[in-house]
Amino acid sequence: MQSEDRVSAALAAISPQITLYRVSVSAALDRVRSMIAAESGASQVRATLGDLGARLIDADRMAMVFSGAGPLDSASTTALERAAAILEELLNPANEPFVVDVPPGTSFIAAVRNRLSYLGLGFGAAGIHELVRQRSYDPAQHETALGGYPFERWSASERRRAPPLIVRVQGSDLDALALAPLLDGCVRFVLMIDSPTTVAPLARLISPGVFVAQCGDLQALQSVVDYDGPVVIAAMSGDEACFTHDPRAGNAAWQRVTHIRIPDVVPRKSFALRSVWQQRDDVAHLRSLAERPVWSASSADPLAMPASGSNAVFDPAERLTAWLLEQTVATSGNGGGGPA
């Protein structure tokens, strides 16, 4: 029951992205239906003309006058009808397509990619419409777009309208690093980890433009409603590290990584796909990103990097101010004529 409540809360949080995707699919369906209706014009003209009129007037040519293009071949017509059926299916009001349950012991990333390929059919069907409109549809080359449309084929515009996914997975099956090639545009991945996993499974996904968070709840989802970039948020079930990496918080990594809590537990055995060394390095990587630079007030060179172990907070503006003051004092001490 708790899991279902979390899914409902997550669906509510990502509803703007679901709506954006459905609007895109709906617009594509309208275009496909319009073309199918225009293509049926010749049949309507024949019915209107009757037997005698049809023998005297070329119904196909008359339909071309109204449609503005030549008649479609049977392959193009069939492709349009398949595209319409796919788009209608994707517009089902249920939210199940946006929730992926990974069966225990199976491939996490395969489940994610398969669902993206299915939902990507909305983009593939829209592309078929455009090819048919331009009279350049070739079944041998383009029919595969109606069988599955993998993420690698999505355009930059399509990736910005990417459907969000909620993924429920066992901690032992989580391979978060495999998501890296999919982090583009405005993709949204909400991971619900139903059992303990490694300490910092999402640490390696942190990069300047990706919002990454892992913690015991989904509060971070409220922070990314208007975020213009990729998002990966994991709701953990155990004592894993808790952190938020928000690219909007600053230019330096230590400014972007906040709300951090790293357990003192030191991994001593491999866990599923991660060796002991990899787990420890994941934690070290997270610590290094969150560590605030420091500088020593007694340093001979105020612009030099702070000495290791200093507790002073690093502030470039303060260091520059200190250096300018030092130069002013040095100049004044030499009678304004520069260094002696």
N, C-alpha and C positions, 0 to 999 in steps of 0.2 A: 504493500500500500504506500509506504514511504517513497519507494522508487517511482510509482505512478504519479504521486504528488509532485515529485521533482521534475518529471517529464512534463507535466502540465504547466508548471511554473516556467520551465525552459521554453516551451512552445509559445507561451504568452510573451516572453522576452524577445524571442526572435521573430515574432509575427510580422514586423515591418519587412524583413527580408523575404519571408514567405509570400507576403502580399506583392512585393515587387516582382518576384518570380512569376506568380500567377497572372499578374497584369501583362507581363511579357508573353506568356503562353496564350492568354485570351486574345491579345492583339494579333498574334500569329494565326490563331484559329479563325478570326474574322476575315483575315486576308485570304486564307485558303478557301473558306466557304464562298467568298465573293468570286473567286476565280472559278470555282466549280459551278456556281450559278451562271456565270458568264459563258462558260463552256457549254452549258445546256441550252444556250440560246438558239442554236440551230434546230434542235428538236422542237423547241417552242414555236419557232418560225414555221416549221413544216406543219405543225398541228394547226396553226393559225391560217396558213395558206390553203390547206386542204389538198386533196389529191390533184385537182386540176391546176391549182396555183403552184404546187410543188413541181409539176412538170414544166411549167412555163418560167419559173423563177428559181434561181440557184439559192437554196436556203442557206447553204454554208457561206456563200459570199455575202448574203444579206446579214448574217450573224456577225461576220467580220466587220461590217460597217459599224455595228453597234458596240462590238467588244473592242475594236481597235487593234486586233491582232488576229493572226491566222488560227485555224482550228488546231487543237492539241492532238498528238498521236495517242494511241491507246496506253502506251507505257507511262506517259506523263499524266494522263487522266487517272490511271490506277495509283500512281505515286501520290497524287493529290488526295485521293480518297483515303489512302493509308495514313497520310499525314494528318488529315482531319480526325480520323479515329484515334490516333495517338494523342493528339492535342486535347481531344475531349476526355480521354482517360486521365490525362495529367491534371485536368481541371476538377477532378473529384474533390469535393469539399473536405474530405477526411484528411487528417494530418499524418496518417501512418507512413506515407512515402518519405517523410522527413525524419523518421525515427528508425535507426538501424540497430537491431539486436544481433550481436556477434555471438554465435553458439560457442560454448567453451571448447577450447582446443583447436579452433579454426583460425584462419588468417584474418586478423583485424583489418589490415590495409586492403585486402581483396574485397572484404565486405563493403568498405567505404567506397572503393573505386567502382564496384559494381552498381552501387546505388547512384553515384554521380553519373555513371554512364546512362542509367535508365532515365534519371531526371533530365539529363542533357538532351534526350530525345526532343524536348521542347524546342531547343535551339536547332537541332538537326532538321526537324520538320519545317521550321521557319526557313531554313536554308534551301530545302527542297522547293518550297514555294517560289523563292527568288530565282532558282535555276529554271523552273518551269516558266515563270513569267518572262525570262530572257530567252526562252526557247533553246536552252543549252543543257537541258537535263539528259543525262546518259545513264541508263540503268546499270550498265556494267561498271561504271565509275562511281555513281552517287547513291545507289540503292542501299549501301551499307549504313548510310546515315539514319535509316529508318529501323535498323536492327540494334543499334546501340551507338551512343555518341560520347566517347571517352573524353575526359578532362583535357587531354593534350590537344584535342581538336577545337576546343572552345576558343573563340576570339577574345581579345582584350575586353571588348564591350560585354560579351557574354559572361566573362569571369566577374565583371562588376555586378552582374545581376544573378550571380550564382545562388542556387537554393541552399539554405543552411541545413546542417545535419546534426541531429542528436544521436550520439553513438553510445550504446550501453555495452560494456565489455568487462570481462574479468581482468583483474590486475596482472595476472600471469600471461595474458594474451596481448597486453598493450605493447605496441611498437610505435610509440609516438614519433620517433625520428622519421619513420616512413611517410609521415604527413608532409614533410618538408617540400617535396616537389609540387604539392597541391596548394601551397600557400601563395596565392596570387589574387589580384583583384580584390573583391570583398567577400571572400569565402568565410563561412562561419562553421566551426566545429565545436560542439559542446560534448565533452566526454564525461560519461558517468561511470566511474570505476567501482564495480560492485564488490571488490575484495582487495586486500592489501597488495601493493606493488612496490617498486623501488622508491627510494627517497625523493629523487628529483627527475621523474620521467620526462617532464616537459622542458627541462633546462636547456637542452641542445636546440630547441626551436626558437630561443630568444635571438632576435635580430632587430636592427633599428626600426623596421617598419611593421613588425608583427606584434599584435597585442597578445600576450601570453599570460595565463593565470592558472594556478592550481591551489586549491584550498578545500575546506570541508563543505562549502556551500556554493551557491551560484550567484552571490551578490555582485560579482564582477560583471555579470551580464548587463546589469543596469548601467554600467559605465561605457558600454560599447554600442548603444542604440544608434548613435550618430557617428560612430567611428568609421572613417573612410579607409579601410585596409583589411588585411586578413586577421582573423581572430581564432585563437585556440584557448578554450577554457575547460579545465578538468575539475570535476567535483570528486574529491578523494573520499575514501572510506576509513582510512587508518591514520597513522601518525607521520605521514609523508610531509615533506617541506611545504610551506605555504608562502606564496609570493605573488606579486602582480608586476608585470612588465608593461608599462603604458608608454608607447612611443611619443605621446604628446607631452610627457612630463619633463623633457629636457634633451639636450644633445648628447650628454654623457650617459653611459650605461648605469652608473651609480645613481643618477637622477631618475632614471626610468624604472629601476627595480625597487619596489617599495613593499610595505606590509610583509616583511620577510620574517620567516621563522624556519630555522633549519634544525632538525633534531640532532642530538649529539651521538646518535647511534652510528657506529662505524660498520659498514657492510663487511661480513666475514665469509660469505659464501655466495656463489652465483645465484641469480634469480631469473628464471626463464631465459630470455634472450640476452641478458646483461651479465657479464662477468663481474667478479669482485673489483677488478681494476676499473672497469667502465663505470660501475656504480659510484666508486669513490671519486673518479674524475668528473662525473656529472655534478656531484656535490661541490667539488673544488671549483668547477666552472661557474656554478651559481654564486658561490661566495665571492669569486673574483669580480664578477659583474656588479655585485651589490656593494663592494667595498668602496668607501669614500676615500679619495686621495687626501693626504695630509702634508703639511709642510712645517718646517722648524723655524720659529721666529728668530733663532740665533744663527741661522744660516748666513754664511758670508755673502752669498749671492741670493738676494730675494727672489730672483727669477728662476733659480735652479729648482729642480724637483725636490720635494721634501725628503728628509732623511728617513730611512726605514725605521718604523717603530714610533715615530712622532705621533702625538695625540692632537696636534693642531689641525683644524679643519682647513682643507685646501680651498682657496678662493682666488681665482685668477685676478679679480679686480683688486683685492687687497694686496696681493703680491706686487702688482703693477704700481699701486699707490705707494707702497713702501719703497720700491725701487726709485720712483720719481723723487720722493722726499730725500732719499739718500743722495741722489745726484745733486739736488738743490743745496743740501748741506755741504757737500764736498766742494761745490762751486763757490759758495759763499765763503768757505774757509780759506780759499785760495785767492781772495780779493776779486772774484769775478773773472779772473783770467784763465780759468780752466785748471786742470790738474797741474801740480807743481812738477 
